[in-house]
Amino acid sequence: MTKELKSLSQAQLAAYFAFTEVGALLRPAVEKQLRDAGALSYVQFQLLARLGDTPEGHERMTDLADGIVYSRSGVTYQAQLLEQRGLITRYPSPDDERSTVVTITDAGRGILRAVFPGHIATVHGLLFSPLTEEDAEALARILGRVGEHLRAAPPRSAGRRRAK
């Protein structure tokens, strides 16, 4: 039987407000840095970074959308903009004609190389500079656990497609 909660504890409320405040303060600074350094939106950066982090430099469009928790139509639009800039290519999957594969280009890797130093400096300076390494490890562990919990019943944009 699940206990019905009527309110949050003081610690839970403080953690929730701190979490939302940090996100609200961090994101605009990160977005500005990405625009200034690479003319990238936050979502475009996430797409390129995920592709750049894969061994082969490619991934299915639906997996990208699921990974960055963004609508499939939104990812399609952002991918179209990146493709127009020559930063990615898109082509039908050889394994499933209904799927589209996205591949990062050399130009896309170049944008990542240009953006990453400032991105790392921004994230470190704003998020991690007041923390110890142990704090960062605890934060990663805690937020990882929350992320796993949220993905257990995700919104459609964060859910894995079921095989038919």
Disulfide bonds with the S-S distance in Angstrom:
none
